[in-house]
Amino acid sequence: MDIFSVFTFLGGLTFFLFGMNVMSDNLEKLAGSKLESLLQRMTSNPIRGLLLGTAITMAIQSSSATTVMLVGLVNSGIMQFSQTVEIIFGANIGTTITSWILGLAGLESDAFYIRILKPASFAPILAFIGIALRMISKSDRKKTTGTIFIGFAVLISGMSAMSDAVQPLAQSPAFMNVLIRFQNPLLGLLLGTVITAIIQSSSASVGILQALALTGSIPVGLSIPIIMGQNIGTCVTSLLSAIGATDKAKRVGVLHLTIKIIGTAIGLPLFCLVDTIFAPALFDEPVSAFGIAIIHSIFNIATVIILMPVRKLLIKLVEKIIPEKESHTESTEEILYLDERLLISPTSALTACDNAANRMAELAHASVDLSIATLNTIENDNTADISVNLDIIKNTEDETDVFEDKLGTYLVKLSADALSDRDAQVVTKLLHVIGDFERLGDHALHLSKAAREISEKHMTFTQDAMAELKNLSNAIDEILENTMRAYVENDPILASDVEPLEQVIDRIIASIRTGHITRLQKGKCTIEAGFVLSDILTNFERISDHCSNIAVAIIESKRSSFDTHKYLNEMKYSDADFKKKYDVYAEKYSI
C-alpha cells in the first residue's frame, strides 16, 4: 500500500463522512413536523418509547444526533429525564440500520437481482434521480429528497474508494502484524472506542470497519471487541453536548454511556470466556460486511433485552452518579429553555421556541389584564394597591424584554439552518409576533402608570367618560382574549375575528376623543385629566393594533405569505364576512 493508496483512502473517508452528514441532516429536515409529532406523543409506555427511539434514529441515521437532541430536550424542560431511557434503547437499535445497508456491499453473485441490491449498483441511479429532483423540482420537500439520494451516493462512493485503497493490505505482512497485536480484546476495545470518539459516529466507524472487512483480513474474533468499543466511543458526542447543561440533562449523556459500558461489561467477558474455553473456529474466520452488521445488531439488541427490565434501576444509578443540586429560584433566562444543543434538531428547537413564545404571550396577556383591572379601580382611591400592581407589571415587562431579546436571537440562529417549508413559516411567524408581545407589556406598564398618576393626583372623570372607558376596556379584553386563543391554538378562523373588532375599537376611541373635547369646551373636564385620558386611549389603541398584527401573522402563516398591508386591504374592502363581524361588534360595544 503506497502513499497514493493512503491519499485515496483519505479521500474516500472524506466522501464517506460528508455523504453521511448530508444524508443525516436532510433526513432530519425531511422528517420535520413528523419528528416533532412523535416527540409530542411521548408516553410512559416503554415499548412505544423503544419504537420511537428506533424510528427517530433510523430516520436521521444517527444515534449521536438522537441522544444530543434528548440532552437538549431535557435541558429545555420539554422532556423528563426518566422518559429518555427507552428512547436511548431504541436509538441503539435504530443506529444499526446503516451497517445493514452498507453490508449489502459484500454481496457476491452474477445474478441480476443480487447485483442490483449492492449499493454500488443502485447508488448511481439514486444520484441521477437526486440531481434531477434538485434541478427540476420546485418543491422544497422533493429537493430535500434529492439531496438525501445524492448524499447516499457520495457515501457509497467514499466507501468504495476506501475499500479499493485498503485491498493491498490483505497481502501486507506489516498490516497482519498490526492485527495480531490487536488480537488482545482490550486493545481491540480501546481501538474501537478511540476511533469512534474521534469521528463521533458509530455508524461511520462501523462503516470504516466494513470497508476493511471487504479485504478479507479482519477475523471475526477481532471485530467483536472493536464493535463493542465503537458503541462506547459514540457516547462521547452526548457527553460533550451535556457540558454546561442542567444536572438532569447531564444524566442523559451519562445514561447513554452507562448502558454501553454495562453491555460491554457483560459481553466482553462472555466473548473471552467462549474464546478461551471453546476456541471456536468461527472467531478465526474473516468477517464479512454483513457479519459486522449482524454483530453490531446482536450487541445492541442483547443489551436492550438485558437492561430493559431493570431500566428503573438504571435511572436510579445515574441519579446517584449525577445528583441534582439544591433547587433555586429560576431566572427568566432559565425558564426560556432555549438550549443551543437543540439546534442540531431544528424541529425540536422550534418546539422550544414555540413554548417560549406561548409563555411570552401568557405574560403579556396577564400584564394587560392586570393594568386594565388597575384602571377600573381608580375611583376607589386605593393608591397602595395600584403601586403593588405597578411593581408586578414592571417585573413582567422586564421578563418580556428578556424573552424578546433571547428568543429573537435564537430564532435568527435557527433560521440560518436548512428548514422545511413548514418550519420556516413558523419561524417567520414567531419573528413577527414576539415584538408585538413585548410591546403589549410596554403598554400595560404605561396604563398602570396612568392609573397611579390619577390616584396620586386625585383626578376625577365624568360619569360619561368612565362609562366610555369601561366599554372600551371590555372591547380590549375581548380582542386580547381572542388574539391569545387564536395564537395558542394557531387558529386562523378565530384570528379573523380580531381585525373587525380592532376597527370597532378605533371607532370607539375616536368617539371618546370627540366626547372629551366637547366636555372640555363645556368646562366639565380639566386639561390635566384630558392629558392622562389621551395617554390611556393611545395605549388602548396600540394594544388593539398589536393584537391585529398577531392575528394577521397567524393567518398569513397559514397562507405562506406575510404581506400584511395587502391582506388587510383585501379583507376590509372585499370580504363580506368582515363587514358582518364588524356590524356585530359595533352593535355590541355601542353606547
BAMIVEX-535623 format. One line per 5 residues: their letters; for each residue x, y, z negated of C-alpha. Coordinates in Angstrom, 2 decimals, decimal comma. Each point is the difference from the previous one (the first is absolute). Layout:
BEGIN
a) X/Y/Z; ... .
END
This chain:
BEGIN
mdifs) 0,00/0,00/0,00; 1,77/3,15/1,26; -0,50/3,69/-0,78; -2,56/0,35/2,79; -2,12/-2,71/-1,56 .
vftfl) 0,09/2,01/-3,23; -1,16/3,07/1,91; -2,81/-2,05/1,57; -1,02/-1,33/-3,41; -0,09/3,49/-1,54 .
ggltf) -2,01/1,30/2,96; -2,39/-2,91/-0,31; -0,33/0,60/-3,75; -0,78/3,66/0,70; -2,72/-0,90/2,51 .
flfgm) -1,37/-2,63/-2,37; -0,29/2,36/-3,00; -1,27/2,89/2,12; -2,63/-2,18/1,66; -1,13/-1,33/-3,37 .
nvmsd) -0,32/3,53/-1,46; -1,91/1,28/3,06; -2,34/-2,98/-0,08; -0,56/0,22/-3,77; -0,65/3,77/0,00 .
nlekl) -2,47/-0,17/2,87; -1,76/-3,09/-1,34; -0,64/1,96/-3,18; -1,19/3,00/2,00; -2,34/-2,26/1,98 .
agskl) -1,34/-1,54/-3,20; -0,79/3,55/-1,16; -3,38/0,23/-1,68; -0,32/-3,79/-0,11; 2,98/-0,15/-2,34 .
esllq) -1,57/2,72/-2,16; -3,30/-1,89/0,01; 1,71/-3,19/-1,14; 1,69/1,82/-2,86; -3,26/1,63/-1,07 .
rmtsn) -1,69/-3,40/-0,13; 2,54/-1,23/-2,54; -1,68/-2,13/-2,65; 1,07/-2,14/-2,92; -0,54/-3,13/2,11 .
pirgl) 3,51/-1,56/0,20; -0,63/-1,89/3,24; -1,27/3,13/1,73; 3,03/1,90/-1,27; 2,30/-2,73/1,31 .
llgta) -1,66/0,06/3,41; 0,11/3,79/0,01; 3,75/0,04/-0,64; 0,54/-2,62/2,68; -2,14/1,86/2,55 .
itmai) 1,63/3,39/-0,63; 3,52/-1,39/0,26; -0,81/-1,96/3,15; -1,47/3,20/1,44; 3,00/2,20/-0,72 .
qsssa) 2,63/-2,77/0,20; 1,83/1,05/-3,16; -0,34/-1,16/-3,60; 2,39/2,81/-0,99; -2,41/2,59/1,45 .
ttvml) -2,90/-1,64/-1,84; 1,74/0,02/-3,38; 1,28/3,57/0,46; -3,57/0,98/0,83; -1,18/-1,71/-3,20 .
vglvn) 2,59/1,94/-2,02; -1,41/3,21/1,45; -3,63/-1,02/-0,55; 0,62/-0,89/-3,64; 2,06/3,14/-0,54 .
sgimq) -2,85/2,02/1,55; -2,63/-1,58/-2,24; -1,91/-1,47/2,95; 0,67/-3,57/-1,20; 0,76/-1,61/-3,36 .
fsqtv) 3,20/-1,97/-0,49; -1,95/-3,16/-0,84; -1,68/0,14/3,42; 3,30/-0,29/1,86; 1,12/-3,48/-1,03 .
eiifg) -2,25/-1,87/2,46; 0,83/2,52/2,74; 3,73/-0,69/-0,50; -0,60/-3,75/0,10; -1,86/0,47/3,28 .
anigt) 2,73/2,28/1,37; 2,58/-2,72/-0,65; -2,03/-2,40/2,12; -0,90/2,54/2,70; 3,63/0,94/0,60 .
titsw) 0,78/-3,51/1,28; -2,09/0,53/3,14; 2,89/1,82/1,69; 2,32/-2,99/-0,40; -2,63/-2,27/1,58 .
ilgla) -0,28/2,28/3,04; 3,78/0,19/0,34; 0,22/-3,75/-0,56; -1,64/-0,51/3,39; 3,34/1,02/1,53 .
glesd) 1,37/-3,45/-0,84; -2,55/-1,87/2,13; 1,65/-2,11/2,70; -2,03/-1,46/2,87; -0,44/0,32/3,75 .
afyir) -3,78/-0,11/-0,36; -1,63/3,33/0,90; -2,34/0,09/-3,01; 3,00/-0,46/-2,33; 2,27/2,46/1,78 .
ilkpa) -2,68/2,72/0,00; -0,18/-0,25/-3,80; 3,62/1,10/-0,33; 0,21/3,70/-0,90; 2,67/0,54/2,63 .
sfapi) -2,51/-1,16/2,61; -3,04/2,07/-0,96; 1,80/3,06/-1,46; 0,68/1,50/3,49; -3,73/-0,30/0,77 .
lafig) -0,85/1,77/-3,24; 2,59/2,69/0,77; -1,58/0,61/3,42; -3,49/0,17/-1,48; 1,29/2,27/-2,75 .
ialrm) 1,62/2,53/2,30; -3,09/-0,02/2,21; -2,19/0,81/-3,01; 2,40/2,77/-1,05; 0,06/1,60/3,45 .
isksd) -3,57/-0,49/1,22; -2,28/-0,05/-3,04; -1,30/3,19/-1,62; -1,16/-1,83/-3,11; 2,25/0,43/-3,04 .
rkktt) -0,92/-3,50/-1,17; 0,98/-1,59/3,33; 3,26/1,95/0,09; 0,80/-1,26/-3,50; -0,74/-3,56/1,13 .
gtifi) 2,35/0,53/2,93; 2,74/1,21/-2,33; -0,45/-3,15/-2,12; 0,45/-2,18/3,11; 3,13/1,94/0,98 .
gfavl) 1,39/-0,24/-3,54; -0,52/-3,77/0,02; 1,73/-0,31/3,38; 2,96/2,06/-1,27; 0,15/-2,20/-3,12 .
isgms) 0,11/-3,19/2,09; 2,58/1,53/2,33; 2,17/0,76/-3,03; -0,39/-3,51/-1,36; 0,95/-1,51/3,36 .
amsda) 3,10/2,22/0,15; 1,00/-1,06/-3,53; -0,52/-3,67/0,86; 2,11/0,26/3,16; 2,73/1,89/-1,84 .
vqpla) 0,35/-2,61/-2,78; -0,16/-3,08/2,26; 3,84/-0,29/0,13; 0,03/-0,29/-3,81; -1,27/-3,57/0,31 .
qspaf) 3,45/-0,99/1,28; 1,97/2,31/-2,27; 2,04/-1,80/-2,72; 0,31/3,28/-1,95; -3,77/0,42/-0,12 .
mnvli) -0,42/-3,61/-1,12; 2,49/0,60/-2,83; -2,05/3,01/-1,10; -3,15/-2,13/-0,02; 1,75/-2,64/-2,09 .
rfqnp) 0,87/2,68/-2,57; -3,67/0,96/-0,23; -1,12/-3,58/-0,55; 0,02/0,96/-3,69; -3,71/0,75/-0,65 .
llgll) 0,80/3,00/-2,21; 2,15/1,57/2,73; -2,75/-0,65/2,55; -2,52/1,61/-2,34; 2,30/3,01/-0,45 .
lgtvi) 0,55/0,31/3,76; -3,74/0,05/0,73; -0,65/2,50/-2,79; 2,72/2,46/1,03; -0,79/-0,02/3,73 .
taiiq) -3,72/0,50/-0,61; 0,62/2,72/-2,61; 2,11/1,88/2,56; -2,54/-0,11/2,84; -2,98/0,06/-2,42 .
sssas) -2,14/-2,45/1,92; -0,34/-3,73/-0,60; -1,74/-0,40/3,37; 3,01/1,56/1,74; 2,60/-2,00/-1,96 .
vgilq) -1,91/-3,23/0,60; -0,12/0,92/3,70; 3,80/0,41/0,01; 0,35/-3,41/-1,66; -2,29/-1,46/2,67 .
alalt) 2,21/1,50/2,70; 3,03/-1,67/-1,58; -1,95/-3,24/-0,33; -0,43/-0,10/3,79; 3,75/-0,76/0,22 .
gsipv) -0,70/-3,31/-1,74; 2,74/0,64/-2,58; -2,07/0,88/-3,10; -0,85/-3,09/-2,08; -3,33/-0,31/-1,80 .
glsip) 1,76/-0,24/-3,36; 1,68/3,38/0,51; -3,12/1,76/1,25; -2,13/-0,82/-3,07; 1,95/2,05/-2,61 .
iimgq) 0,58/2,79/2,55; -3,76/0,28/0,56; -0,57/0,10/-3,76; 2,53/2,81/-0,22; -1,69/1,84/2,84 .
nigtc) -3,24/-0,07/-1,96; 1,72/1,55/-3,01; 1,81/2,61/2,10; -3,23/1,32/1,49; -1,03/1,21/-3,49 .
vtsll) 2,65/2,73/0,14; -2,30/2,22/2,07; -2,83/-0,04/-2,56; 2,46/0,46/-2,89; 1,54/3,04/1,69 .
saiga) -3,44/1,44/0,72; -0,91/-0,29/-3,70; 2,83/2,32/-1,08; -1,56/3,07/-1,53; -3,48/-1,55/-0,03 .
tdkak) -2,25/-0,55/-3,01; 0,56/-3,02/-2,21; -3,01/-1,73/1,51; 1,36/0,52/3,52; 3,46/-1,27/-1,02 .
rvgvl) -1,67/-3,19/-1,15; -1,07/-0,72/3,58; 3,61/-0,14/1,22; 1,06/-2,05/-3,04; -2,94/-2,37/0,50 .
hltik) 1,02/-0,57/3,63; 3,56/-0,80/-1,08; -1,15/-2,17/-2,91; -2,15/-2,17/2,28; 2,93/-0,57/2,37 .
iigta) 2,49/-0,71/-2,81; -2,31/-2,49/-1,71; -0,69/-1,70/3,35; 3,76/-0,25/0,64; 0,70/-1,12/-3,58 .
iglpl) -2,35/-2,91/0,62; 0,89/-0,70/3,63; 3,81/0,24/-0,05; 0,61/-2,52/-2,85; -2,53/-2,33/1,62 .
fclvd) 1,89/0,27/3,30; 3,35/-0,65/-1,74; -1,47/-2,96/-1,86; -1,35/-1,60/3,17; 3,27/0,71/1,85 .
tifap) 2,14/-1,49/-2,81; -2,06/-3,11/-0,72; -1,39/-0,91/3,40; 2,35/1,86/2,38; -2,60/-0,17/2,78 .
alfde) 1,42/-0,07/3,51; -2,56/2,68/0,94; 2,00/2,61/-1,91; 2,99/-0,57/2,31; -2,05/0,27/3,18 .
pvsaf) 0,04/3,31/1,92; -3,03/2,09/-0,81; -2,20/1,33/2,80; -1,69/3,39/0,18; -3,27/-1,81/-0,74 .
giaii) 1,63/-1,76/-2,93; 0,95/3,34/-1,53; -3,60/1,19/0,36; -1,19/-3,18/-1,73; 2,48/0,39/-2,88 .
hsifn) -0,89/3,69/-0,36; -3,71/-0,81/-0,18; 0,41/-2,97/-2,36; 2,03/2,08/-2,46; -2,52/2,84/-0,11 .
iatvi) -3,13/-2,13/-0,01; 1,41/-2,32/-2,68; 0,91/3,02/-2,15; -3,56/1,30/0,30; -1,51/-3,39/-0,85 .
ilmpv) 2,21/-0,31/-3,10; -0,40/3,57/-1,29; -3,57/0,86/1,01; -1,55/-1,87/-2,96; 2,28/1,87/-2,45 .
rklli) -0,31/3,45/1,61; -1,32/1,51/-3,26; 3,13/-1,17/-1,80; 2,06/1,56/2,81; -1,79/3,31/-0,57 .
klvek) 0,71/-0,17/-3,76; 3,65/-0,88/0,64; 0,49/2,98/2,30; -1,83/2,27/-2,46; 2,51/-1,08/-2,67 .
iipek) 2,92/0,62/2,36; -1,36/3,47/0,90; -1,98/1,18/-3,04; -2,20/3,03/0,52; 1,17/3,12/-1,79 .
eshte) -2,22/1,89/-2,38; -2,81/1,80/1,77; 0,16/3,75/0,46; -2,26/2,66/1,38; 0,14/-0,19/3,77 .
steei) 0,92/3,12/1,91; -1,89/1,08/3,09; 2,86/-1,24/2,19; -0,22/-3,47/-1,59; -3,78/-0,07/0,47 .
lylde) 0,53/0,82/3,68; 1,47/-3,51/0,59; 1,67/1,05/3,26; 2,85/-2,51/0,09; 2,40/0,34/2,91 .
rllis) 0,49/-3,77/-0,08; -3,47/-0,21/1,53; 1,26/1,74/3,15; 1,29/-3,42/1,09; -3,69/-0,80/0,43 .
ptsal) -1,72/3,12/1,45; -3,49/-1,39/-0,54; 0,68/-0,64/-3,70; 1,58/3,45/-0,31; -3,12/1,45/1,58 .
tacdn) -2,16/-1,80/-2,56; 2,01/1,68/-2,77; -0,43/3,38/1,74; -3,75/-0,56/0,31; -0,22/-0,85/-3,70 .
aanrm) 1,97/3,13/-0,89; -2,22/2,16/2,23; -3,11/-1,48/-1,64; 1,43/0,88/-3,39; 0,75/3,51/1,25 .
aelah) -3,59/0,29/1,23; -1,29/-1,07/-3,43; 2,15/2,63/-1,73; -1,15/2,75/2,36; -3,65/-1,03/-0,36 .
asvdl) 0,19/-0,08/-3,81; 1,79/3,35/-0,08; -2,62/1,78/2,13; -2,84/-1,61/-1,97; 1,52/1,22/-3,27 .
siatl) 0,52/3,52/1,36; -3,66/0,20/1,11; -1,16/-1,30/-3,38; 2,19/2,66/-1,63; -1,58/2,73/2,11 .
ntien) -3,47/-1,22/-0,96; 0,80/0,58/-3,70; 1,14/3,64/0,23; -3,32/1,23/-1,38; 0,68/-1,86/-3,27 .
dntad) 3,09/2,12/-0,78; 2,11/-3,09/-0,85; 3,48/1,37/0,75; 1,74/-2,80/-1,94; -1,62/-2,77/2,06 .
isvnl) 0,78/1,87/3,21; 3,68/0,22/-0,99; 0,13/-3,76/-0,67; -1,56/-0,71/3,39; 2,43/2,41/1,64 .
diikn) 2,96/-1,91/-1,46; -1,41/-3,30/1,27; -0,57/1,44/3,48; 3,50/1,54/0,03; 1,60/-3,36/-0,87 .
tedet) -2,07/-1,72/2,67; 1,01/2,62/2,56; 3,66/-0,65/-0,85; -0,60/-3,72/0,59; -1,58/0,60/3,41 .
dvfed) 3,01/2,15/0,93; 2,30/-2,94/-0,78; -2,27/-2,33/1,95; 0,10/2,23/3,08; 3,78/0,37/-0,12 .
klgty) 0,88/-3,66/-0,61; -2,76/-1,50/2,13; 0,70/2,35/2,90; 3,72/-0,83/-0,05; -0,74/-3,74/-0,18 .
lvkls) -2,47/0,18/2,89; 2,55/1,80/2,17; 2,50/-2,82/-0,68; -2,69/-2,56/0,74; -1,01/1,68/3,26 .
adals) 3,60/-0,38/1,22; -0,55/-3,79/0,10; -1,56/-1,83/2,91; -3,67/-0,09/-1,04; -3,00/-1,67/1,55 .
drdaq) -2,63/2,30/1,50; -2,30/-0,52/-2,97; 2,72/0,69/-2,57; 1,17/3,10/1,91; -3,58/1,36/-0,09 .
vvtkl) -0,20/-0,55/-3,76; 3,34/1,79/-0,54; -1,23/2,94/2,09; -3,24/0,15/-2,00; 1,90/-0,03/-3,31 .
lhvig) 2,35/2,74/1,15; -3,08/2,08/0,89; -1,88/-0,46/-3,28; 2,62/0,16/-2,76; 0,45/3,74/0,52 .
dferl) -3,76/0,46/-0,36; -0,04/-2,03/-3,23; 2,79/2,16/-1,41; -1,82/3,21/0,97; -3,18/-1,24/-1,69 .
gdhal) 2,01/-0,16/-3,24; 1,23/3,56/0,56; -3,54/1,34/0,48; -1,19/-1,88/-3,09; 2,71/1,79/-1,98 .
hlska) -1,03/3,39/1,44; -3,64/-0,64/-0,94; 0,91/-0,92/-3,57; 2,13/3,17/-0,30; -2,98/2,01/1,22 .
areis) -2,15/-1,65/-2,68; 2,57/0,93/-2,67; 0,12/3,60/1,21; -3,81/0,27/-0,14; -0,03/-1,44/-3,52 .
ekhmt) 2,89/2,06/-1,36; -1,35/3,28/1,44; -3,59/-0,86/-0,96; -1,24/0,65/3,53; -3,62/-0,64/0,87 .
ftqda) -1,78/-0,80/3,24; -3,63/0,65/0,82; -2,44/-2,88/-0,19; -0,27/0,06/3,81; 3,78/-0,28/0,36 .
maelk) 0,16/-2,89/-2,49; -2,82/-1,83/1,82; 1,78/0,45/3,31; 3,30/-1,25/-1,45; -1,76/-3,04/-1,52 .
nlsna) -1,57/-0,81/3,36; 3,38/0,40/1,72; 1,81/-2,16/-2,57; -2,59/-2,76/0,56; 0,72/0,12/3,73 .
ideil) 3,75/-0,13/-0,70; -0,55/-3,01/-2,28; -1,81/-1,83/2,79; 2,50/0,81/2,77; 2,86/-1,06/-2,25 .
entmr) -1,74/-3,25/-0,97; -0,82/-0,82/3,64; 3,56/0,78/1,09; 1,68/-2,14/-2,65; -2,34/-2,94/0,58 .
ayven) 0,55/0,24/3,74; 3,77/0,08/-0,55; 0,22/-2,91/-2,45; -2,38/-2,13/2,10; 1,51/1,29/3,28 .
dpila) -3,58/0,53/1,19; -0,32/2,30/3,05; -3,82/-0,04/-0,23; 0,07/1,40/-3,52; 2,74/2,42/1,08 .
sdvep) -2,31/1,36/2,71; -2,27/1,35/-2,79; 2,74/2,35/-1,21; 0,21/2,57/2,81; -3,76/0,87/0,08 .
leqvi) 0,12/0,60/-3,76; 3,19/2,07/0,40; -1,85/2,26/2,43; -2,87/0,37/-2,48; 2,50/0,89/-2,76 .
driia) 1,49/2,69/2,23; -3,50/1,44/0,45; -0,70/-0,12/-3,76; 3,27/1,82/-0,74; -0,76/2,66/2,58 .
sirtg) -3,44/0,46/-1,56; 1,48/0,34/-3,52; 2,49/2,61/1,22; -2,85/1,99/1,57; -2,06/-0,28/-3,18 .
hitrl) 2,94/1,14/-2,10; 0,46/3,13/2,13; -3,69/0,81/-0,39; 0,18/-0,40/-3,81; 3,17/2,06/-0,08 .
qkgkc) -1,71/2,83/1,87; -2,89/-0,15/-2,46; 2,37/0,12/-2,98; -0,97/-3,48/-1,22; 3,57/-1,38/0,30 .
tieag) 3,42/1,39/-0,89; 2,97/0,34/2,36; 2,20/-2,13/-2,31; -2,55/-2,84/-0,08; -0,31/0,32/3,75 .
fvlsd) 3,73/-0,65/0,47; -0,18/-3,19/-2,06; -3,16/-1,12/1,84; 1,80/0,56/3,31; 2,89/-2,21/-1,20 .
iltnf) -2,44/-2,74/-1,02; -1,78/0,11/3,35; 3,30/-0,07/1,90; 1,16/-3,09/-1,90; -3,34/-1,75/0,52 .
erisd) 0,23/0,78/3,70; 3,55/-1,39/0,20; -1,05/-3,16/-1,85; -2,73/-0,66/2,56; 2,48/0,73/2,83 .
hcsni) 2,45/-2,59/-1,35; -2,84/-2,51/-0,37; -0,78/0,63/3,67; 3,65/-0,59/0,94; 0,08/-3,33/-1,87 .
avaii) -3,26/-1,17/1,58; 1,19/0,90/3,50; 3,27/-1,90/-0,61; -2,02/-3,10/-0,94; -2,16/0,25/3,14 .
eskrs) 2,87/0,86/2,34; 2,10/-2,87/-1,41; -2,69/-2,40/1,17; -0,01/1,70/3,40; 3,83/-0,05/0,22 .
sfdth) -0,04/3,74/0,60; 0,84/2,96/-2,25; -1,21/2,98/2,03; -1,97/1,52/-2,87; -1,20/3,18/1,73 .
kylne) -1,25/-1,88/3,06; -1,89/-2,49/-2,16; -1,65/2,69/-2,15; -1,10/1,99/3,04; -1,48/-3,09/1,63 .
mkysd) -1,83/-0,92/-3,20; -1,38/3,46/-0,77; -1,25/0,82/3,45; -0,76/-3,35/1,62; -1,05/-2,36/-2,80 .
adfkk) -3,73/-0,15/-0,74; 0,65/-2,06/-3,13; 2,17/2,84/-1,34; -2,89/2,47/0,38; -2,38/-2,38/-1,77 .
kydvy) 2,35/-0,47/-2,98; 0,70/3,73/-0,15; -3,75/0,76/-0,28; -0,39/-2,58/-2,80; 2,84/1,52/-2,04 .
aekys) -1,17/3,56/0,72; -3,42/-0,89/-1,40; 1,49/-1,80/-3,01; 2,18/2,95/-1,05; -2,25/2,90/0,90 .
i) -0,90/2,53/-2,69 .
END
